[in-house]
Amino acid sequence: MRKRFILLLSVLGTAVFLLIANAQTALADTGWTAKYFNNQTLSGSPVLTRAESNLDHDWGDGAPHEDINIDSFSAEWTRNLYFAPGTYRFTATMDDGMRVFVDNNPVIDVWYDSQEHTVTADVPLSGGNHDIRVEYYEAGGEAVARLNWALVSGGTAVWRAEYFNNTALAGSPVVVRDEAQINYTWSGSPVSGVTADQFSVRWTSNLWLDSGIYRFSATADDGVRLWVNNQLVLDQWRDQPATPFVVDVSVTGGAVPVRMEHYDNGGTAVAALTWAKISGSPAPVPQPPTISQWRGEYFNNDSLAGSPVVVRNDSTIDFVWGSSSPIPNTLDSDRFSVRWTQTMNLPAGQYTFTANSDDGVRVWVNGQQIINAWNIHNVQAFSGTINLPGGPVEIRMEYFEYTGLAEARLTWSQTGSGGGSAPGNPPPGGTGVPGTATMSGALYLTVRSGPSLDDEPVGYLSSGQTVTLLGRDAFTIWVKVREADGTEGWSSARYLNASAPLSNLSVLNE
């Protein structure tokens, strides 16, 4: 009986050890596992696998490594990270295509040739570890791949803590873990594996802050440095007893990167950081006027029918969703619609509002409709002009996405002095079938043998190059073109500017 009891304790001990080891492994995920392929489809075996601390690459016209093609390569990054419960805004910047998965669920999908642009997705996450996977391909020209995220609602900020067994943050950290706050008084080792004296720590996080002036209060024994929005705002890097420091910082709002560094030379170690908003927004930029918040109502249909599935505040109407859903796991990626409303104060004068959309868009200002392009089309700019008397102005923009790519943006500027009212301008662009188009918005655009990323490249268009238009696919995502040398192929409609809508072209069954 005694032997069985000892055996049971041994088995339980082993199990507990393995659980602790696995938890520490998940917590100590220090970076990305990156795999690079010499093709655009992540096919076959990677030619390079390496660890990367950040997914923040701008290779320009070069390659990630001497073994990787300058053009026509792809990459996959994976990691497992701890998140406090809340909603996180994932921000991806790419040139050309990128897909982002959280726990194997797609949250960003912009898998097409493009210039450098940014796409965001708000993702609710439960507390705990989550798998992140990013897929990327480069077709030609410039190459950019970036991903970051920030907590936007619920939960608390998560700090990435890196501990070093020296006072200079030198070399590789001996412990990396996530921490909910910076509020420590250590009389011995701060964590297993770190010396009791002569150690240093770096904490980093993205804090979601409203626009305004914030008071950051740091206490340290010994040295401390603090960066807010990548600016060094506090530098007390010296031996000292526990000393409080206060610094006031103006931020414009949104995801604000914050970094605090600390070292302990001996004795008791203290490191703490808090912050609080102490005043309102900084003085606004005169023109164009800025909007504090839009009320966004999102519908799972393309006609704004019924009740919205999500109602939220959006700081701007500046969205390039590509093939992604604006709100993954809640809103469909196709056949959705949005209504944005806002009342803001504008000085008297003439204003021009410009909406860029793929697909339909309508805009009302002061109860007057100035833009009406409520139809299926590839990305286009539509403008309307109105004279405003000054004071509160109601603005409403409605948008629907049919299928394919999705984009909705609104900008405005004061274009004249005030006086009376004026009708809105009709949308730009002619009628009929366009004969030619000019490529713009990218340095290079791939021409393919068919209307799909799976088809082989047959050439490239340069910025400013004019081509003859031969037809389009059913959703005006791809357009067949002929170059001056006679080369024919398919290119993304997104970067082809014509005198009339590309949707007027004939549909080709290829």
C-alpha positions as CSV (number, residue, x, y, z in Angstrom):
1,M,0.0,0.0,0.0
2,R,2.8,2.4,0.9
3,K,4.6,1.7,-2.4
4,R,1.3,2.5,-4.3
5,F,1.0,5.8,-2.4
6,I,4.6,6.8,-3.3
7,L,4.0,5.8,-6.9
8,L,0.9,7.9,-7.0
9,L,2.7,10.9,-5.5
10,S,5.4,10.5,-8.1
11,V,2.9,10.5,-10.9
12,L,1.1,13.5,-9.6
13,G,4.4,15.3,-9.1
14,T,5.4,14.6,-12.7
15,A,2.0,15.9,-13.9
16,V,2.3,19.1,-11.9
17,F,5.8,19.6,-13.1
18,L,4.7,19.2,-16.7
19,L,1.8,21.6,-16.2
20,I,4.1,24.2,-14.7
21,A,6.6,23.7,-17.5
22,N,4.0,24.1,-20.2
23,A,2.6,27.2,-18.5
24,Q,6.0,28.8,-18.3
25,T,6.7,27.9,-21.9
26,A,3.5,29.6,-23.0
27,L,4.2,32.6,-20.9
28,A,7.8,32.9,-22.0
29,D,7.0,33.1,-25.8
30,T,9.5,35.7,-26.7
31,G,8.8,36.2,-30.4
32,W,7.6,34.9,-33.7
33,T,8.5,31.8,-35.5
34,A,9.0,33.0,-39.1
35,K,9.1,30.7,-42.2
36,Y,10.0,32.1,-45.7
37,F,9.1,30.6,-49.0
38,N,10.5,31.3,-52.5
39,N,6.9,31.4,-54.0
40,Q,3.8,33.5,-53.4
41,T,1.6,30.7,-52.0
42,L,3.5,29.4,-48.9
43,S,4.0,26.1,-50.9
44,G,6.5,23.4,-50.2
45,S,9.2,23.5,-47.6
46,P,10.4,26.9,-46.3
47,V,13.9,28.0,-47.5
48,L,14.4,29.9,-44.2
49,T,13.0,29.4,-40.7
50,R,14.1,31.8,-37.9
51,A,12.9,33.6,-34.7
52,E,11.9,37.2,-34.9
53,S,11.2,39.5,-31.9
54,N,8.7,41.7,-33.8
55,L,6.6,41.6,-36.9
56,D,7.7,45.0,-38.2
57,H,9.3,44.8,-41.6
58,D,9.9,47.3,-44.4
59,W,12.2,45.6,-46.9
60,G,11.8,48.2,-49.6
61,D,13.0,46.8,-52.9
62,G,15.2,44.3,-51.1
63,A,14.7,40.8,-49.7
64,P,14.3,39.5,-46.1
65,H,17.4,37.4,-46.5
66,E,20.0,36.6,-49.2
67,D,18.4,33.2,-49.7
68,I,14.9,34.7,-50.4
69,N,13.7,36.2,-53.7
70,I,13.5,39.9,-53.9
71,D,10.0,39.5,-55.4
72,S,7.5,36.6,-55.5
73,F,8.1,35.3,-52.0
74,S,5.8,34.5,-49.0
75,A,6.1,34.2,-45.3
76,E,4.3,32.8,-42.3
77,W,4.6,34.0,-38.7
78,T,3.2,32.1,-35.7
79,R,3.3,32.6,-31.9
80,N,1.2,31.9,-28.8
81,L,0.5,34.9,-26.5
82,Y,-1.3,35.7,-23.3
83,F,-4.1,38.3,-23.5
84,A,-6.1,39.8,-20.7
85,P,-9.9,39.6,-21.4
86,G,-11.2,42.4,-23.6
87,T,-11.5,43.6,-27.2
88,Y,-8.3,44.1,-29.1
89,R,-7.7,46.2,-32.3
90,F,-5.3,44.3,-34.6
91,T,-3.6,46.6,-37.1
92,A,-2.0,45.1,-40.2
93,T,0.1,47.0,-42.7
94,M,1.2,45.3,-45.9
95,D,2.4,45.5,-49.5
96,D,1.2,43.2,-51.0
97,G,-1.2,40.6,-49.4
98,M,-1.7,39.6,-45.8
99,R,-4.0,37.3,-43.7
100,V,-4.3,37.3,-39.9
101,F,-5.7,34.4,-37.9
102,V,-6.5,34.4,-34.2
103,D,-7.0,30.8,-32.8
104,N,-7.3,29.7,-36.5
105,N,-10.2,32.2,-37.2
106,P,-9.5,34.7,-40.0
107,V,-9.8,38.3,-38.7
108,I,-8.0,40.1,-41.5
109,D,-8.0,38.9,-45.2
110,V,-6.4,41.2,-47.8
111,W,-4.9,38.5,-50.0
112,Y,-4.4,40.6,-53.2
113,D,-1.7,42.7,-54.9
114,S,-1.6,46.2,-53.4
115,Q,0.4,49.2,-52.4
116,E,1.3,49.8,-48.8
117,H,-1.9,50.2,-46.8
118,T,-3.3,49.5,-43.3
119,V,-6.3,47.3,-42.3
120,T,-7.7,47.0,-38.8
121,A,-10.0,44.5,-37.0
122,D,-11.5,44.6,-33.5
123,V,-11.4,41.1,-32.0
124,P,-13.0,40.2,-28.6
125,L,-10.7,37.7,-26.7
126,S,-11.2,35.7,-23.5
127,G,-8.4,35.9,-20.9
128,G,-5.6,33.4,-21.6
129,N,-3.2,32.2,-24.3
130,H,-4.2,32.6,-27.9
131,D,-2.6,31.4,-31.1
132,I,-1.7,34.2,-33.7
133,R,-0.8,33.3,-37.3
134,V,0.1,35.7,-40.1
135,E,0.4,34.8,-43.7
136,Y,2.0,37.3,-46.2
137,Y,3.1,37.4,-49.9
138,E,5.1,39.8,-51.9
139,A,4.4,40.1,-55.7
140,G,6.7,42.9,-56.9
141,G,8.1,46.3,-56.0
142,E,8.2,47.4,-52.4
143,A,7.7,44.9,-49.6
144,V,6.1,45.7,-46.2
145,A,4.7,43.5,-43.5
146,R,3.7,44.8,-40.0
147,L,1.3,43.7,-37.3
148,N,0.5,45.1,-33.9
149,W,-2.5,45.2,-31.5
150,A,-3.9,47.2,-28.6
151,L,-6.6,46.8,-26.0
152,V,-9.6,49.0,-26.9
153,S,-12.2,48.0,-24.4
154,G,-12.6,45.8,-21.3
155,G,-9.8,44.2,-19.3
156,T,-6.6,45.9,-18.4
157,A,-3.4,46.6,-20.3
158,V,-0.9,43.8,-20.5
159,W,2.8,44.6,-20.1
160,R,5.5,42.6,-21.8
161,A,8.2,42.3,-19.1
162,E,11.8,41.4,-20.0
163,Y,14.2,40.7,-17.1
164,F,18.0,40.9,-17.5
165,N,20.8,39.7,-15.1
166,N,22.6,43.0,-15.5
167,T,21.9,46.6,-14.9
168,A,22.2,47.7,-18.5
169,L,19.4,45.6,-20.3
170,A,22.2,44.0,-22.2
171,G,22.1,40.8,-24.1
172,S,19.1,38.5,-24.1
173,P,16.5,38.6,-21.3
174,V,16.7,35.6,-18.9
175,V,12.9,35.8,-18.2
176,V,10.1,37.1,-20.5
177,R,6.5,37.2,-19.2
178,D,3.3,39.1,-19.3
179,E,2.2,41.3,-16.3
180,A,-1.0,43.0,-15.6
181,Q,0.6,46.1,-13.9
182,I,3.9,47.7,-12.8
183,N,3.7,47.9,-9.0
184,Y,6.6,46.1,-7.3
185,T,8.7,46.3,-4.1
186,W,11.3,43.5,-4.2
187,S,13.5,42.6,-1.2
188,G,15.0,39.6,-3.1
189,S,14.8,38.2,-6.6
190,P,11.9,39.6,-8.6
191,V,11.3,36.3,-10.3
192,S,12.9,32.8,-10.4
193,G,16.0,32.9,-12.5
194,V,16.8,36.6,-11.9
195,T,19.4,37.8,-9.4
196,A,18.3,39.6,-6.3
197,D,20.6,42.6,-7.0
198,Q,22.0,44.1,-10.2
199,F,19.2,43.3,-12.5
200,S,17.1,45.4,-15.0
201,V,13.7,45.2,-16.5
202,R,12.0,46.5,-19.6
203,W,8.2,46.8,-19.7
204,T,6.3,47.6,-23.0
205,S,2.6,47.9,-23.8
206,N,0.1,49.7,-26.0
207,L,-2.3,51.8,-23.9
208,W,-5.6,52.8,-25.4
209,L,-6.0,56.5,-24.3
210,D,-8.5,59.2,-25.2
211,S,-7.1,62.5,-26.5
212,G,-5.9,64.8,-23.7
213,I,-3.1,65.4,-21.2
214,Y,-2.1,62.6,-19.0
215,R,0.0,62.6,-15.8
216,F,2.4,59.6,-15.6
217,S,3.7,58.9,-12.1
218,A,6.7,56.6,-11.7
219,T,8.5,55.5,-8.5
220,A,11.8,53.8,-8.6
221,D,14.7,52.5,-6.6
222,D,17.1,52.7,-8.4
223,G,17.0,53.9,-12.1
224,V,14.0,54.6,-14.3
225,R,13.3,55.8,-17.8
226,L,9.9,56.3,-19.5
227,W,8.9,56.6,-23.1
228,V,5.4,57.7,-24.2
229,N,4.5,57.6,-27.9
230,N,8.2,56.7,-28.6
231,Q,9.3,59.9,-26.9
232,L,11.6,59.9,-23.9
233,V,9.7,61.8,-21.2
234,L,11.4,60.7,-18.0
235,D,15.2,59.9,-17.6
236,Q,16.3,59.2,-14.0
237,W,18.9,56.5,-14.7
238,R,20.9,56.6,-11.5
239,D,21.3,54.9,-8.1
240,Q,18.7,56.4,-5.7
241,P,16.3,55.5,-2.9
242,A,12.6,55.0,-3.7
243,T,11.8,58.3,-5.4
244,P,8.5,59.4,-7.1
245,F,8.6,61.3,-10.4
246,V,5.7,62.9,-12.3
247,V,5.5,64.0,-15.9
248,D,2.6,65.4,-17.9
249,V,2.2,64.2,-21.5
250,S,-0.2,65.3,-24.3
251,V,-1.5,62.5,-26.5
252,T,-3.8,62.7,-29.5
253,G,-5.7,59.5,-28.6
254,G,-5.7,55.9,-29.8
255,A,-3.1,53.2,-29.2
256,V,-0.2,54.8,-27.4
257,P,3.0,52.8,-27.1
258,V,4.5,53.1,-23.6
259,R,7.9,51.7,-22.4
260,M,9.4,51.8,-18.9
261,E,12.9,50.6,-18.1
262,H,14.3,50.0,-14.6
263,Y,17.4,48.8,-12.9
264,D,18.3,47.8,-9.4
265,N,21.9,48.0,-8.2
266,G,21.4,46.6,-4.7
267,G,19.1,46.5,-1.6
268,T,15.4,46.9,-1.9
269,A,14.1,47.4,-5.5
270,V,11.0,49.5,-6.3
271,A,9.3,49.9,-9.6
272,A,5.8,51.4,-10.1
273,L,3.9,53.2,-12.8
274,T,0.4,54.8,-12.9
275,W,-1.3,57.3,-15.1
276,A,-4.4,59.5,-15.1
277,K,-6.0,62.0,-17.5
278,I,-5.8,65.5,-16.0
279,S,-7.3,67.7,-18.8
280,G,-9.2,67.6,-22.1
281,S,-8.1,67.3,-25.6
282,P,-5.2,69.4,-27.0
283,A,-6.2,72.4,-29.2
284,P,-7.7,71.1,-32.4
285,V,-6.0,71.6,-35.8
286,P,-7.9,74.5,-37.6
287,Q,-8.7,72.7,-40.9
288,P,-9.9,70.2,-41.8
289,P,-12.0,70.0,-38.7
290,T,-11.8,66.7,-36.8
291,I,-14.6,64.6,-35.5
292,S,-14.5,63.2,-32.0
293,Q,-16.7,60.1,-32.5
294,W,-19.0,58.7,-35.2
295,R,-21.9,56.5,-34.1
296,G,-21.6,53.5,-36.3
297,E,-24.5,51.1,-36.8
298,Y,-23.5,47.8,-38.6
299,F,-26.1,45.6,-40.3
300,N,-25.8,42.0,-41.6
301,N,-27.5,42.9,-44.8
302,D,-26.7,45.3,-47.7
303,S,-29.8,47.5,-47.2
304,L,-29.5,48.8,-43.6
305,A,-32.7,46.8,-42.8
306,G,-33.8,45.7,-39.4
307,S,-31.8,46.2,-36.2
308,P,-28.0,46.7,-36.3
309,V,-26.0,43.7,-35.0
310,V,-23.3,46.1,-33.6
311,V,-23.5,49.8,-32.5
312,R,-20.2,51.3,-31.6
313,N,-18.2,54.6,-31.7
314,D,-15.7,55.0,-34.6
315,S,-13.1,57.8,-34.3
316,T,-13.0,58.3,-38.1
317,I,-14.5,56.8,-41.3
318,D,-11.3,55.5,-42.8
319,F,-11.6,51.8,-43.4
320,V,-10.0,49.5,-46.0
321,W,-11.3,46.1,-45.0
322,G,-10.3,44.3,-48.2
323,S,-11.9,40.9,-48.1
324,S,-12.2,41.0,-44.3
325,S,-15.1,41.5,-42.0
326,P,-15.2,44.8,-40.1
327,I,-16.0,42.9,-37.0
328,P,-14.9,39.2,-37.3
329,N,-17.2,36.5,-36.0
330,T,-20.0,39.0,-35.7
331,L,-20.5,40.7,-39.1
332,D,-20.4,39.0,-42.5
333,S,-17.5,39.9,-44.8
334,D,-19.9,40.4,-47.7
335,R,-23.4,41.9,-48.0
336,F,-23.2,44.1,-45.0
337,S,-24.0,47.8,-44.5
338,V,-23.2,50.7,-42.1
339,R,-24.7,54.0,-41.1
340,W,-22.5,56.6,-39.5
341,T,-23.9,59.7,-37.9
342,Q,-22.3,62.7,-36.2
343,T,-23.1,66.3,-35.2
344,M,-20.2,68.7,-35.2
345,N,-19.5,72.4,-35.2
346,L,-18.2,73.9,-38.5
347,P,-17.5,77.6,-39.2
348,A,-19.5,79.2,-42.0
349,G,-18.2,78.5,-45.4
350,Q,-18.2,76.2,-48.5
351,Y,-17.2,72.6,-47.9
352,T,-16.4,69.8,-50.2
353,F,-16.9,66.2,-48.8
354,T,-15.3,63.3,-50.6
355,A,-16.3,59.7,-50.0
356,N,-14.1,56.8,-51.3
357,S,-16.1,53.5,-51.4
358,D,-16.3,50.0,-52.7
359,D,-19.4,49.5,-53.0
360,G,-22.3,51.9,-52.5
361,V,-22.2,55.2,-50.6
362,R,-24.6,58.1,-49.7
363,V,-23.8,61.3,-47.8
364,W,-26.1,63.9,-46.2
365,V,-24.9,67.2,-44.7
366,N,-27.3,69.4,-42.8
367,G,-30.2,67.3,-44.1
368,Q,-29.2,67.7,-47.7
369,Q,-28.0,64.7,-49.8
370,I,-24.8,65.7,-51.5
371,I,-23.4,62.3,-52.6
372,N,-25.5,59.4,-54.0
373,A,-23.6,56.5,-55.5
374,W,-25.8,53.7,-54.1
375,N,-24.7,51.0,-56.6
376,I,-22.1,48.2,-57.0
377,H,-18.7,49.5,-58.1
378,N,-15.0,49.1,-57.5
379,V,-13.3,51.7,-55.3
380,Q,-14.0,55.2,-56.5
381,A,-14.1,58.8,-55.1
382,F,-17.3,60.8,-55.0
383,S,-17.5,64.4,-54.0
384,G,-20.2,66.9,-53.1
385,T,-20.0,70.6,-52.2
386,I,-22.3,72.6,-49.8
387,N,-22.4,76.0,-48.3
388,L,-22.9,76.0,-44.5
389,P,-24.1,78.9,-42.3
390,G,-21.9,77.9,-39.3
391,G,-22.7,76.1,-36.1
392,P,-23.8,72.5,-35.5
393,V,-23.9,70.4,-38.6
394,E,-25.5,66.9,-38.9
395,I,-23.5,64.5,-41.1
396,R,-24.7,61.1,-42.1
397,M,-22.9,58.6,-44.3
398,E,-24.5,55.3,-45.4
399,Y,-22.5,52.4,-47.0
400,F,-23.1,48.9,-48.3
401,E,-20.7,46.2,-49.3
402,Y,-21.9,43.6,-51.9
403,T,-19.0,41.2,-52.5
404,G,-15.3,41.2,-53.1
405,L,-13.2,44.1,-51.6
406,A,-14.6,46.6,-49.1
407,E,-13.6,50.2,-48.5
408,A,-15.3,53.2,-46.9
409,R,-13.6,56.6,-46.2
410,L,-14.8,60.1,-45.8
411,T,-12.8,63.4,-45.8
412,W,-13.8,67.0,-46.2
413,S,-12.2,70.5,-46.4
414,Q,-13.3,74.1,-46.5
415,T,-13.1,75.3,-50.1
416,G,-14.7,78.8,-49.9
417,S,-16.2,81.5,-47.7
418,G,-19.7,81.2,-46.4
419,G,-23.0,82.5,-47.8
420,G,-26.3,80.7,-48.5
421,S,-26.8,77.2,-49.6
422,A,-25.7,75.3,-52.7
423,P,-26.6,72.0,-54.1
424,G,-24.2,69.1,-53.9
425,N,-22.0,68.3,-56.8
426,P,-22.7,65.1,-58.7
427,P,-20.2,62.2,-58.4
428,P,-17.2,62.6,-60.7
429,G,-16.6,60.2,-63.6
430,G,-18.2,59.9,-67.0
431,T,-20.7,57.5,-68.4
432,G,-20.4,54.8,-71.0
433,V,-17.7,52.1,-71.4
434,P,-14.1,53.2,-70.6
435,G,-11.5,52.4,-73.2
436,T,-8.3,53.0,-71.3
437,A,-7.1,53.4,-67.7
438,T,-4.0,54.6,-65.9
439,M,-2.4,52.6,-63.1
440,S,-1.9,54.7,-60.0
441,G,-1.6,54.2,-56.2
442,A,1.2,51.6,-56.4
443,L,4.7,51.5,-57.8
444,Y,4.1,48.2,-59.6
445,L,1.0,46.1,-60.3
446,T,1.1,42.5,-61.3
447,V,-0.5,41.4,-64.6
448,R,-1.6,37.7,-64.4
449,S,-2.7,35.1,-66.9
450,G,-6.2,34.9,-65.2
451,P,-8.4,36.7,-62.7
452,S,-7.0,35.0,-59.6
453,L,-3.9,35.2,-57.4
454,D,-3.4,31.5,-58.3
455,D,-2.7,32.5,-61.9
456,E,0.9,33.0,-63.1
457,P,2.3,36.6,-63.4
458,V,2.8,37.6,-67.1
459,G,4.1,41.1,-66.5
460,Y,3.9,44.3,-64.4
461,L,2.4,47.7,-64.7
462,S,4.3,50.8,-63.5
463,S,2.8,53.8,-61.8
464,G,1.4,56.1,-64.5
465,Q,1.3,53.5,-67.2
466,T,-1.8,53.5,-69.5
467,V,-3.5,50.3,-70.7
468,T,-6.3,49.3,-73.0
469,L,-9.3,47.8,-71.1
470,L,-10.7,44.5,-72.5
471,G,-13.3,43.4,-69.9
472,R,-13.8,42.5,-66.2
473,D,-14.8,39.7,-63.9
474,A,-18.3,39.5,-62.4
475,F,-17.5,41.6,-59.4
476,T,-15.0,44.1,-61.0
477,I,-12.3,42.8,-58.7
478,W,-10.1,41.9,-61.8
479,V,-9.9,43.7,-65.1
480,K,-8.4,42.3,-68.3
481,V,-5.9,44.8,-69.9
482,R,-3.7,45.0,-73.0
483,E,-0.3,46.8,-72.7
484,A,1.3,48.8,-75.4
485,D,3.6,45.8,-76.4
486,G,0.5,43.6,-76.9
487,T,0.8,41.7,-73.6
488,E,-2.7,40.8,-72.3
489,G,-3.6,39.8,-68.8
490,W,-5.6,40.5,-65.6
491,S,-4.8,43.2,-63.0
492,S,-6.5,44.4,-59.8
493,A,-9.2,46.9,-60.6
494,R,-8.4,48.7,-57.4
495,Y,-5.5,50.7,-59.0
496,L,-6.9,51.3,-62.5
497,N,-8.3,54.8,-63.0
498,A,-10.6,55.3,-66.0
499,S,-12.8,58.1,-67.3
500,A,-15.9,56.0,-66.6
501,P,-16.8,53.2,-64.1
502,L,-14.9,50.0,-64.7
503,S,-18.2,48.2,-63.8
504,N,-19.5,49.3,-67.2
505,L,-17.0,46.9,-68.9
506,S,-18.3,43.6,-70.3
507,V,-18.0,40.6,-68.1
508,L,-15.6,38.0,-69.5
509,N,-16.0,34.3,-68.7
510,E,-12.4,33.2,-68.2
